Amino acid sequence: MSRLDDGDEALALALGYESKPGDRSLAEVFDHYVGEARVSKGLWHSFDQGKKILVLGGLLFAMAGVWFVTIYLPESDNITIFAIGLLSALLFVVPVFLVGLLIHRFKTRKSNRTQTPSK
């Protein structure tokens, strides 16, 4: 992100070279890139927003798995019930997390632009 496609420097580099001690140019750069998906914190920001969905969905699937085992297999021991609960929670959490990674990849992928010939 430091160089643009036409060879110019990005906003962060330009402001870094022109900054003076005590000015607020670094804060302006951070304010400019808050919603940008390609910055280093973009993936974890998306994960933090979807954490509630992952936790609640995983708990719901775990409860459904435990309920299913205790109703339909009443002679199961405790470790089997626990393992089915964990497995059913993983069957929700892993695909949702992978879909989130896929969405993040599509957001950060550069569009296929035609390359201008260099001089």
The first five atom37 places (N, CA, C, CB, O) and aatype in JSON, in Angstrom:
{
  "aatype": [12, 15, 1, 10, 3, 3, 7, 3, 6, 0, 10, 0, 10, 0, 10, 7, 18, 6, 15, 11, 14, 7, 3, 1, 15, 10, 0, 6, 19, 13, 3, 8, 18, 19, 7, 6, 0, 1, 19, 15, 11, 7, 10, 17, 8, 15, 13, 3, 5, 7, 11, 11, 9, 10, 19, 10, 7, 7, 10, 10, 13, 0, 12, 0, 7, 19, 17, 13, 19, 16, 9, 18, 10, 14, 6, 15, 3, 2, 9, 16, 9, 13, 0, 9, 7, 10, 10, 15, 0, 10, 10, 13, 19, 19, 14, 19, 13, 10, 19, 7, 10, 10, 9, 8, 1, 13, 11, 16, 1, 11, 15, 2, 1, 16, 5, 16, 14, 15, 11],
  "atom_mask": [
    [1, 1, 1, 1, 1],
    [1, 1, 1, 1, 1],
    [1, 1, 1, 1, 1],
    [1, 1, 1, 1, 1],
    [1, 1, 1, 1, 1],
    [1, 1, 1, 1, 1],
    [1, 1, 1, 0, 1],
    [1, 1, 1, 1, 1],
    [1, 1, 1, 1, 1],
    [1, 1, 1, 1, 1],
    [1, 1, 1, 1, 1],
    [1, 1, 1, 1, 1],
    [1, 1, 1, 1, 1],
    [1, 1, 1, 1, 1],
    [1, 1, 1, 1, 1],
    [1, 1, 1, 0, 1],
    [1, 1, 1, 1, 1],
    [1, 1, 1, 1, 1],
    [1, 1, 1, 1, 1],
    [1, 1, 1, 1, 1],
    [1, 1, 1, 1, 1],
    [1, 1, 1, 0, 1],
    [1, 1, 1, 1, 1],
    [1, 1, 1, 1, 1],
    [1, 1, 1, 1, 1],
    [1, 1, 1, 1, 1],
    [1, 1, 1, 1, 1],
    [1, 1, 1, 1, 1],
    [1, 1, 1, 1, 1],
    [1, 1, 1, 1, 1],
    [1, 1, 1, 1, 1],
    [1, 1, 1, 1, 1],
    [1, 1, 1, 1, 1],
    [1, 1, 1, 1, 1],
    [1, 1, 1, 0, 1],
    [1, 1, 1, 1, 1],
    [1, 1, 1, 1, 1],
    [1, 1, 1, 1, 1],
    [1, 1, 1, 1, 1],
    [1, 1, 1, 1, 1],
    [1, 1, 1, 1, 1],
    [1, 1, 1, 0, 1],
    [1, 1, 1, 1, 1],
    [1, 1, 1, 1, 1],
    [1, 1, 1, 1, 1],
    [1, 1, 1, 1, 1],
    [1, 1, 1, 1, 1],
    [1, 1, 1, 1, 1],
    [1, 1, 1, 1, 1],
    [1, 1, 1, 0, 1],
    [1, 1, 1, 1, 1],
    [1, 1, 1, 1, 1],
    [1, 1, 1, 1, 1],
    [1, 1, 1, 1, 1],
    [1, 1, 1, 1, 1],
    [1, 1, 1, 1, 1],
    [1, 1, 1, 0, 1],
    [1, 1, 1, 0, 1],
    [1, 1, 1, 1, 1],
    [1, 1, 1, 1, 1],
    [1, 1, 1, 1, 1],
    [1, 1, 1, 1, 1],
    [1, 1, 1, 1, 1],
    [1, 1, 1, 1, 1],
    [1, 1, 1, 0, 1],
    [1, 1, 1, 1, 1],
    [1, 1, 1, 1, 1],
    [1, 1, 1, 1, 1],
    [1, 1, 1, 1, 1],
    [1, 1, 1, 1, 1],
    [1, 1, 1, 1, 1],
    [1, 1, 1, 1, 1],
    [1, 1, 1, 1, 1],
    [1, 1, 1, 1, 1],
    [1, 1, 1, 1, 1],
    [1, 1, 1, 1, 1],
    [1, 1, 1, 1, 1],
    [1, 1, 1, 1, 1],
    [1, 1, 1, 1, 1],
    [1, 1, 1, 1, 1],
    [1, 1, 1, 1, 1],
    [1, 1, 1, 1, 1],
    [1, 1, 1, 1, 1],
    [1, 1, 1, 1, 1],
    [1, 1, 1, 0, 1],
    [1, 1, 1, 1, 1],
    [1, 1, 1, 1, 1],
    [1, 1, 1, 1, 1],
    [1, 1, 1, 1, 1],
    [1, 1, 1, 1, 1],
    [1, 1, 1, 1, 1],
    [1, 1, 1, 1, 1],
    [1, 1, 1, 1, 1],
    [1, 1, 1, 1, 1],
    [1, 1, 1, 1, 1],
    [1, 1, 1, 1, 1],
    [1, 1, 1, 1, 1],
    [1, 1, 1, 1, 1],
    [1, 1, 1, 1, 1],
    [1, 1, 1, 0, 1],
    [1, 1, 1, 1, 1],
    [1, 1, 1, 1, 1],
    [1, 1, 1, 1, 1],
    [1, 1, 1, 1, 1],
    [1, 1, 1, 1, 1],
    [1, 1, 1, 1, 1],
    [1, 1, 1, 1, 1],
    [1, 1, 1, 1, 1],
    [1, 1, 1, 1, 1],
    [1, 1, 1, 1, 1],
    [1, 1, 1, 1, 1],
    [1, 1, 1, 1, 1],
    [1, 1, 1, 1, 1],
    [1, 1, 1, 1, 1],
    [1, 1, 1, 1, 1],
    [1, 1, 1, 1, 1],
    [1, 1, 1, 1, 1],
    [1, 1, 1, 1, 1],
    [1, 1, 1, 1, 1]
  ],
  "atom_positions": [
    [[0.81, -1.2, 0.0], [0.0, 0.0, 0.0], [0.86, 1.26, 0.0], [-0.93, 0.0, 1.2], [0.32, 2.36, 0.03]],
    [[2.17, 1.12, -0.04], [3.0, 2.31, 0.02], [3.11, 3.02, -1.32], [4.36, 1.96, 0.52], [3.31, 4.23, -1.37]],
    [[2.98, 2.28, -2.4], [3.03, 2.89, -3.73], [1.73, 2.63, -4.46], [4.23, 2.33, -4.55], [1.14, 1.55, -4.38]],
    [[1.29, 3.65, -5.18], [0.08, 3.52, -5.98], [0.43, 2.91, -7.32], [-0.61, 4.88, -6.15], [1.61, 2.75, -7.65]],
    [[-0.58, 2.58, -8.1], [-0.35, 1.94, -9.4], [0.38, 2.86, -10.38], [-1.66, 1.51, -10.0], [1.12, 2.38, -11.24]],
    [[0.18, 4.17, -10.25], [0.86, 5.08, -11.18], [2.25, 5.47, -10.71], [0.02, 6.32, -11.36], [2.9, 6.3, -11.35]],
    [[2.73, 4.9, -9.6], [4.09, 5.14, -9.13], [4.21, 6.21, -8.06], [0.0, 0.0, 0.0], [5.29, 6.38, -7.5]],
    [[3.14, 6.93, -7.78], [3.18, 7.95, -6.73], [3.17, 7.3, -5.37], [1.99, 8.92, -6.87], [2.77, 6.14, -5.21]],
    [[3.61, 8.07, -4.38], [3.6, 7.56, -3.02], [2.2, 7.67, -2.43], [4.61, 8.31, -2.14], [1.44, 8.58, -2.77]],
    [[1.87, 6.75, -1.57], [0.57, 6.76, -0.92], [0.51, 7.87, 0.11], [0.27, 5.4, -0.26], [1.52, 8.5, 0.43]],
    [[-0.68, 8.09, 0.62], [-0.91, 9.17, 1.59], [-0.03, 9.03, 2.83], [-2.36, 9.2, 1.99], [0.48, 10.02, 3.33]],
    [[0.14, 7.82, 3.32], [0.91, 7.62, 4.54], [2.36, 8.04, 4.35], [0.84, 6.14, 4.98], [2.94, 8.68, 5.22]],
    [[2.96, 7.68, 3.22], [4.35, 8.07, 2.98], [4.49, 9.55, 2.74], [4.91, 7.3, 1.79], [5.42, 10.19, 3.24]],
    [[3.58, 10.11, 1.98], [3.65, 11.54, 1.7], [3.54, 12.35, 2.98], [2.56, 11.95, 0.72], [4.3, 13.3, 3.19]],
    [[2.59, 11.99, 3.84], [2.45, 12.72, 5.1], [3.63, 12.45, 6.04], [1.14, 12.33, 5.79], [4.01, 13.32, 6.83]],
    [[4.2, 11.26, 5.96], [5.35, 10.95, 6.81], [6.56, 11.8, 6.46], [0.0, 0.0, 0.0], [7.28, 12.25, 7.35]],
    [[6.79, 12.02, 5.17], [7.92, 12.84, 4.75], [7.7, 14.32, 5.06], [8.17, 12.67, 3.26], [8.66, 15.04, 5.33]],
    [[6.46, 14.76, 5.02], [6.17, 16.18, 5.21], [5.81, 16.54, 6.66], [5.04, 16.58, 4.31], [5.54, 17.7, 6.95]],
    [[5.8, 15.57, 7.56], [5.35, 15.85, 8.93], [6.39, 16.61, 9.72], [5.0, 14.56, 9.65], [7.59, 16.54, 9.45]],
    [[5.9, 17.33, 10.68], [6.74, 18.08, 11.62], [6.42, 17.58, 13.02], [6.51, 19.63, 11.5], [5.31, 17.11, 13.25]],
    [[7.35, 17.67, 13.96], [7.06, 17.23, 15.33], [5.9, 18.03, 15.93], [8.3, 17.38, 16.21], [5.88, 19.26, 15.88]],
    [[4.94, 17.32, 16.49], [3.8, 17.96, 17.14], [2.58, 18.13, 16.27], [0.0, 0.0, 0.0], [1.51, 18.46, 16.79]],
    [[2.69, 17.92, 14.96], [1.46, 18.05, 14.14], [0.66, 16.76, 14.23], [1.82, 18.38, 12.65], [1.13, 15.76, 14.78]],
    [[-0.53, 16.76, 13.7], [-1.44, 15.63, 13.84], [-1.54, 14.83, 12.54], [-2.82, 16.11, 14.26], [-2.59, 14.27, 12.24]],
    [[-0.46, 14.78, 11.77], [-0.52, 14.1, 10.48], [-0.67, 12.59, 10.64], [0.73, 14.4, 9.66], [-1.36, 11.95, 9.85]],
    [[-0.04, 12.0, 11.67], [-0.18, 10.57, 11.88], [-1.61, 10.21, 12.26], [0.79, 10.09, 12.96], [-2.12, 9.18, 11.82]],
    [[-2.25, 11.02, 13.07], [-3.65, 10.79, 13.42], [-4.55, 10.9, 12.2], [-4.1, 11.77, 14.5], [-5.53, 10.17, 12.09]],
    [[-4.22, 11.81, 11.29], [-5.01, 11.94, 10.06], [-4.88, 10.69, 9.2], [-4.56, 13.17, 9.27], [-5.85, 10.27, 8.57]],
    [[-3.7, 10.09, 9.16], [-3.51, 8.87, 8.38], [-4.34, 7.74, 8.98], [-2.01, 8.47, 8.35], [-5.0, 7.01, 8.25]],
    [[-4.32, 7.61, 10.3], [-5.12, 6.56, 10.95], [-6.61, 6.78, 10.71], [-4.82, 6.51, 12.45], [-7.35, 5.83, 10.47]],
    [[-7.05, 8.03, 10.78], [-8.46, 8.33, 10.54], [-8.85, 8.01, 9.1], [-8.76, 9.8, 10.85], [-9.98, 7.59, 8.84]],
    [[-7.93, 8.2, 8.17], [-8.21, 7.95, 6.76], [-8.37, 6.45, 6.48], [-7.11, 8.53, 5.89], [-9.2, 6.07, 5.65]],
    [[-7.59, 5.61, 7.14], [-7.58, 4.18, 6.86], [-8.4, 3.34, 7.84], [-6.18, 3.68, 6.85], [-8.2, 2.13, 7.9]],
    [[-9.3, 3.94, 8.6], [-10.05, 3.19, 9.6], [-10.91, 2.1, 8.96], [-10.94, 4.13, 10.42], [-10.93, 0.97, 9.45]],
    [[-11.6, 2.39, 7.88], [-12.49, 1.42, 7.26], [-11.84, 0.6, 6.17], [0.0, 0.0, 0.0], [-12.53, -0.2, 5.53]],
    [[-10.57, 0.75, 5.92], [-9.88, 0.05, 4.83], [-9.66, -1.41, 5.2], [-8.53, 0.74, 4.5], [-9.14, -1.71, 6.28]],
    [[-10.04, -2.31, 4.31], [-9.93, -3.74, 4.6], [-8.51, -4.27, 4.4], [-10.89, -4.53, 3.73], [-8.18, -5.34, 4.91]],
    [[-7.68, -3.55, 3.66], [-6.34, -4.07, 3.36], [-5.3, -3.73, 4.42], [-5.89, -3.55, 2.03], [-4.15, -4.16, 4.31]],
    [[-5.65, -2.97, 5.43], [-4.68, -2.67, 6.48], [-4.5, -3.9, 7.35], [-5.14, -1.46, 7.34], [-5.31, -4.83, 7.3]],
    [[-3.45, -3.92, 8.13], [-3.06, -5.14, 8.83], [-4.09, -5.62, 9.85], [-1.75, -4.93, 9.52], [-4.15, -6.81, 10.13]],
    [[-4.89, -4.75, 10.39], [-5.85, -5.14, 11.41], [-7.21, -5.53, 10.81], [-6.04, -4.01, 12.41], [-8.12, -5.88, 11.55]],
    [[-7.35, -5.47, 9.5], [-8.65, -5.7, 8.87], [-9.25, -7.05, 9.16], [0.0, 0.0, 0.0], [-10.44, -7.15, 9.45]],
    [[-8.44, -8.11, 9.1], [-8.95, -9.46, 9.34], [-9.42, -9.61, 10.78], [-7.87, -10.49, 9.03], [-10.5, -10.17, 11.02]],
    [[-8.65, -9.13, 11.75], [-9.02, -9.3, 13.15], [-10.17, -8.39, 13.54], [-7.83, -9.04, 14.05], [-10.92, -8.7, 14.46]],
    [[-10.32, -7.27, 12.84], [-11.47, -6.41, 13.1], [-12.75, -7.11, 12.64], [-11.31, -5.04, 12.37], [-13.77, -7.05, 13.32]],
    [[-12.69, -7.77, 11.49], [-13.84, -8.54, 11.01], [-14.15, -9.7, 11.95], [-13.59, -9.05, 9.59], [-15.31, -9.98, 12.23]],
    [[-13.12, -10.38, 12.42], [-13.31, -11.49, 13.36], [-13.92, -11.01, 14.66], [-11.99, -12.2, 13.63], [-14.78, -11.68, 15.23]],
    [[-13.48, -9.84, 15.14], [-14.01, -9.3, 16.4], [-15.48, -8.94, 16.25], [-13.2, -8.07, 16.83], [-16.25, -9.11, 17.2]],
    [[-15.88, -8.45, 15.09], [-17.29, -8.13, 14.88], [-18.15, -9.38, 14.81], [-17.46, -7.32, 13.61], [-19.29, -9.36, 15.26]],
    [[-17.62, -10.48, 14.26], [-18.39, -11.69, 14.12], [-18.23, -12.68, 15.26], [0.0, 0.0, 0.0], [-18.76, -13.79, 15.2]],
    [[-17.5, -12.28, 16.3], [-17.24, -13.2, 17.41], [-18.53, -13.62, 18.14], [-16.29, -12.55, 18.4], [-18.65, -14.76, 18.57]],
    [[-19.46, -12.7, 18.27], [-20.71, -13.01, 18.96], [-21.5, -14.06, 18.18], [-21.56, -11.74, 19.15], [-22.1, -14.96, 18.77]],
    [[-21.51, -13.96, 16.87], [-22.2, -14.95, 16.04], [-21.53, -16.32, 16.19], [-22.2, -14.52, 14.55], [-22.21, -17.33, 16.31]],
    [[-20.2, -16.34, 16.18], [-19.49, -17.61, 16.34], [-19.77, -18.25, 17.69], [-17.99, -17.39, 16.17], [-20.02, -19.45, 17.77]],
    [[-19.73, -17.46, 18.75], [-19.93, -18.01, 20.09], [-21.37, -18.49, 20.28], [-19.59, -16.96, 21.16], [-21.6, -19.61, 20.75]],
    [[-22.33, -17.65, 19.93], [-23.73, -18.04, 20.13], [-24.13, -19.2, 19.22], [-24.65, -16.84, 19.89], [-24.85, -20.1, 19.66]],
    [[-23.68, -19.19, 17.98], [-23.98, -20.3, 17.08], [-23.34, -21.59, 17.53], [0.0, 0.0, 0.0], [-23.96, -22.65, 17.47]],
    [[-22.09, -21.51, 17.98], [-21.41, -22.7, 18.49], [-22.09, -23.26, 19.72], [0.0, 0.0, 0.0], [-22.23, -24.48, 19.85]],
    [[-22.51, -22.38, 20.63], [-23.24, -22.85, 21.82], [-24.58, -23.48, 21.46], [-23.46, -21.7, 22.79], [-24.97, -24.49, 22.03]],
    [[-25.27, -22.88, 20.5], [-26.55, -23.43, 20.08], [-26.38, -24.82, 19.46], [-27.23, -22.49, 19.09], [-27.15, -25.73, 19.76]],
    [[-25.38, -24.97, 18.59], [-25.13, -26.27, 17.98], [-24.66, -27.3, 19.01], [-24.1, -26.14, 16.87], [-25.04, -28.47, 18.93]],
    [[-23.84, -26.87, 19.97], [-23.41, -27.79, 21.02], [-24.58, -28.26, 21.86], [-22.36, -27.13, 21.91], [-24.69, -29.45, 22.18]],
    [[-25.47, -27.34, 22.22], [-26.65, -27.73, 22.99], [-27.54, -28.68, 22.19], [-27.44, -26.49, 23.42], [-28.09, -29.63, 22.74]],
    [[-27.69, -28.41, 20.89], [-28.5, -29.3, 20.05], [-27.87, -30.68, 19.95], [-28.68, -28.69, 18.66], [-28.58, -31.68, 19.98]],
    [[-26.54, -30.75, 19.84], [-25.86, -32.04, 19.79], [-26.0, -32.82, 21.08], [0.0, 0.0, 0.0], [-26.26, -34.02, 21.06]],
    [[-25.83, -32.14, 22.2], [-25.99, -32.8, 23.51], [-27.43, -33.26, 23.69], [-25.57, -31.84, 24.67], [-27.67, -34.37, 24.18]],
    [[-28.39, -32.43, 23.31], [-29.79, -32.79, 23.42], [-30.1, -34.02, 22.56], [-30.68, -31.62, 23.0], [-30.79, -34.94, 23.01]],
    [[-29.59, -34.03, 21.33], [-29.83, -35.16, 20.44], [-29.27, -36.46, 21.01], [-29.21, -34.88, 19.07], [-29.94, -37.49, 20.97]],
    [[-28.07, -36.41, 21.55], [-27.44, -37.63, 22.09], [-28.17, -38.11, 23.33], [-25.97, -37.37, 22.41], [-28.39, -39.31, 23.49]],
    [[-28.56, -37.19, 24.21], [-29.23, -37.63, 25.44], [-30.64, -38.15, 25.17], [-29.28, -36.49, 26.44], [-31.13, -39.01, 25.9]],
    [[-31.29, -37.65, 24.14], [-32.64, -38.13, 23.82], [-32.59, -39.45, 23.07], [-33.39, -37.08, 22.98], [-33.29, -40.4, 23.44]],
    [[-31.78, -39.54, 22.03], [-31.81, -40.71, 21.16], [-30.81, -41.81, 21.54], [-31.55, -40.28, 19.76], [-30.95, -42.95, 21.09]],
    [[-29.81, -41.49, 22.33], [-28.86, -42.49, 22.82], [-28.74, -42.36, 24.33], [-27.46, -42.32, 22.13], [-27.7, -41.9, 24.82]],
    [[-29.74, -42.75, 25.09], [-29.74, -42.51, 26.54], [-28.69, -43.32, 27.3], [-31.1, -42.82, 27.1], [-28.37, -42.97, 28.43]],
    [[-28.15, -44.36, 26.73], [-27.16, -45.18, 27.43], [-25.74, -44.69, 27.19], [-27.29, -46.62, 27.0], [-24.79, -45.39, 27.55]],
    [[-25.56, -43.51, 26.59], [-24.22, -42.98, 26.32], [-23.56, -42.52, 27.61], [-24.28, -41.81, 25.32], [-24.23, -42.09, 28.55]],
    [[-22.22, -42.64, 27.66], [-21.52, -42.14, 28.83], [-21.21, -40.65, 28.64], [-20.2, -42.94, 29.06], [-21.45, -40.09, 27.58]],
    [[-20.71, -40.03, 29.68], [-20.52, -38.58, 29.69], [-19.51, -38.11, 28.65], [-20.09, -38.13, 31.06], [-19.7, -37.06, 28.05]],
    [[-18.45, -38.86, 28.44], [-17.43, -38.43, 27.49], [-17.96, -38.44, 26.06], [-16.2, -39.32, 27.6], [-17.55, -37.61, 25.25]],
    [[-18.86, -39.36, 25.75], [-19.47, -39.4, 24.42], [-20.38, -38.19, 24.22], [-20.26, -40.71, 24.22], [-20.38, -37.58, 23.15]],
    [[-21.14, -37.86, 25.22], [-22.02, -36.69, 25.13], [-21.19, -35.42, 24.97], [-22.92, -36.58, 26.39], [-21.52, -34.56, 24.15]],
    [[-20.11, -35.3, 25.73], [-19.23, -34.15, 25.63], [-18.59, -34.07, 24.25], [-18.14, -34.21, 26.72], [-18.51, -32.99, 23.66]],
    [[-18.13, -35.2, 23.73], [-17.48, -35.21, 22.42], [-18.45, -34.84, 21.31], [-16.88, -36.59, 22.14], [-18.08, -34.12, 20.39]],
    [[-19.67, -35.31, 21.39], [-20.68, -34.95, 20.38], [-21.0, -33.46, 20.45], [-21.98, -35.79, 20.58], [-21.18, -32.81, 19.42]],
    [[-21.07, -32.92, 21.65], [-21.3, -31.48, 21.81], [-20.19, -30.65, 21.19], [0.0, 0.0, 0.0], [-20.45, -29.68, 20.49]],
    [[-18.93, -31.04, 21.45], [-17.81, -30.32, 20.85], [-17.78, -30.46, 19.34], [-16.5, -30.82, 21.43], [-17.52, -29.49, 18.62]],
    [[-18.05, -31.65, 18.85], [-18.04, -31.89, 17.41], [-19.13, -31.08, 16.72], [-18.22, -33.37, 17.12], [-18.9, -30.51, 15.65]],
    [[-20.31, -31.04, 17.3], [-21.38, -30.27, 16.67], [-21.1, -28.77, 16.72], [-22.72, -30.58, 17.36], [-21.46, -28.04, 15.8]],
    [[-20.45, -28.29, 17.79], [-20.06, -26.88, 17.84], [-19.02, -26.57, 16.77], [-19.52, -26.51, 19.23], [-19.07, -25.52, 16.13]],
    [[-18.07, -27.48, 16.59], [-17.06, -27.28, 15.54], [-17.67, -27.31, 14.15], [-15.98, -28.34, 15.65], [-17.18, -26.63, 13.25]],
    [[-18.72, -28.08, 13.96], [-19.39, -28.12, 12.66], [-20.05, -26.79, 12.31], [-20.42, -29.24, 12.64], [-20.35, -26.55, 11.14]],
    [[-20.28, -25.95, 13.28], [-20.79, -24.6, 13.01], [-19.65, -23.58, 12.92], [-21.78, -24.17, 14.09], [-19.61, -22.79, 11.98]],
    [[-18.73, -23.61, 13.88], [-17.73, -22.55, 14.0], [-16.73, -22.57, 12.84], [-17.0, -22.69, 15.33], [-16.41, -21.52, 12.29]],
    [[-16.24, -23.74, 12.47], [-15.21, -23.81, 11.43], [-15.72, -23.33, 10.08], [-14.69, -25.24, 11.31], [-15.05, -22.5, 9.46]],
    [[-16.87, -23.79, 9.58], [-17.32, -23.26, 8.28], [-17.63, -21.77, 8.3], [-18.55, -24.0, 7.83], [-17.35, -21.07, 7.32]],
    [[-18.19, -21.27, 9.39], [-18.49, -19.83, 9.47], [-17.2, -19.03, 9.46], [-19.32, -19.51, 10.73], [-17.13, -17.99, 8.8]],
    [[-16.17, -19.5, 10.17], [-14.89, -18.81, 10.16], [-14.25, -18.86, 8.78], [-13.95, -19.42, 11.2], [-13.67, -17.87, 8.34]],
    [[-14.34, -19.99, 8.1], [-13.78, -20.1, 6.75], [-14.51, -19.2, 5.75], [-13.83, -21.54, 6.27], [-13.88, -18.62, 4.87]],
    [[-15.81, -19.07, 5.89], [-16.56, -18.15, 5.04], [-16.13, -16.71, 5.32], [-18.08, -18.31, 5.26], [-16.02, -15.9, 4.4]],
    [[-15.88, -16.39, 6.59], [-15.38, -15.07, 6.94], [-14.02, -14.8, 6.32], [0.0, 0.0, 0.0], [-13.76, -13.69, 5.85]],
    [[-13.14, -15.79, 6.32], [-11.84, -15.63, 5.66], [-12.0, -15.43, 4.16], [-10.95, -16.85, 5.92], [-11.29, -14.63, 3.56]],
    [[-12.93, -16.15, 3.56], [-13.18, -16.01, 2.13], [-13.71, -14.61, 1.79], [-14.17, -17.08, 1.66], [-13.29, -14.01, 0.81]],
    [[-14.61, -14.11, 2.61], [-15.12, -12.76, 2.4], [-13.99, -11.74, 2.55], [-16.25, -12.45, 3.4], [-13.91, -10.79, 1.76]],
    [[-13.14, -11.93, 3.54], [-12.02, -11.0, 3.73], [-11.08, -11.05, 2.54], [-11.26, -11.34, 5.02], [-10.56, -10.02, 2.12]],
    [[-10.85, -12.23, 1.99], [-9.98, -12.36, 0.83], [-10.55, -11.62, -0.38], [-9.75, -13.83, 0.48], [-9.82, -10.96, -1.11]],
    [[-11.86, -11.74, -0.59], [-12.48, -11.04, -1.71], [-12.46, -9.52, -1.5], [-13.91, -11.52, -1.92], [-12.36, -8.77, -2.47]],
    [[-12.56, -9.08, -0.26], [-12.52, -7.64, 0.0], [-11.12, -7.06, -0.2], [-12.98, -7.36, 1.42], [-10.98, -5.91, -0.63]],
    [[-10.09, -7.85, 0.1], [-8.74, -7.32, 0.01], [-8.08, -7.55, -1.33], [-7.9, -7.92, 1.07], [-7.04, -6.96, -1.61]],
    [[-8.65, -8.4, -2.16], [-8.04, -8.68, -3.47], [-8.14, -7.44, -4.34], [-8.73, -9.89, -4.17], [-9.19, -6.8, -4.43]],
    [[-7.02, -7.11, -4.98], [-7.03, -5.97, -5.89], [-7.79, -6.36, -7.14], [-5.59, -5.52, -6.23], [-7.74, -7.5, -7.6]],
    [[-8.49, -5.4, -7.67], [-9.2, -5.68, -8.91], [-8.21, -5.81, -10.05], [-10.23, -4.57, -9.21], [-7.15, -5.19, -10.04]],
    [[-8.56, -6.61, -11.02], [-7.69, -6.82, -12.17], [-7.78, -5.61, -13.09], [-8.07, -8.12, -12.92], [-8.69, -5.5, -13.92]],
    [[-6.83, -4.72, -12.95], [-6.8, -3.51, -13.78], [-5.8, -3.72, -14.88], [-6.45, -2.25, -12.94], [-4.87, -4.52, -14.76]],
    [[-6.01, -3.01, -15.94], [-5.03, -3.09, -17.04], [-3.79, -2.34, -16.63], [-5.61, -2.51, -18.36], [-3.86, -1.22, -16.12]],
    [[-2.67, -2.95, -16.85], [-1.39, -2.34, -16.5], [-0.97, -1.33, -17.56], [-0.31, -3.42, -16.32], [-0.97, -1.64, -18.75]],
    [[-0.62, -0.13, -17.13], [-0.13, 0.87, -18.06], [1.32, 0.59, -18.34], [-0.32, 2.31, -17.51], [2.07, 0.27, -17.42]],
    [[1.75, 0.68, -19.59], [3.16, 0.43, -19.9], [4.05, 1.48, -19.24], [3.39, 0.43, -21.43], [3.74, 2.67, -19.24]],
    [[5.17, 1.01, -18.68], [6.09, 1.95, -18.04], [6.93, 2.64, -19.09], [7.01, 1.22, -17.02], [7.15, 2.11, -20.18]],
    [[7.38, 3.83, -18.76], [8.15, 4.65, -19.72], [9.57, 4.21, -19.82], [8.11, 6.11, -19.33], [10.35, 4.79, -20.57]]
  ]
}
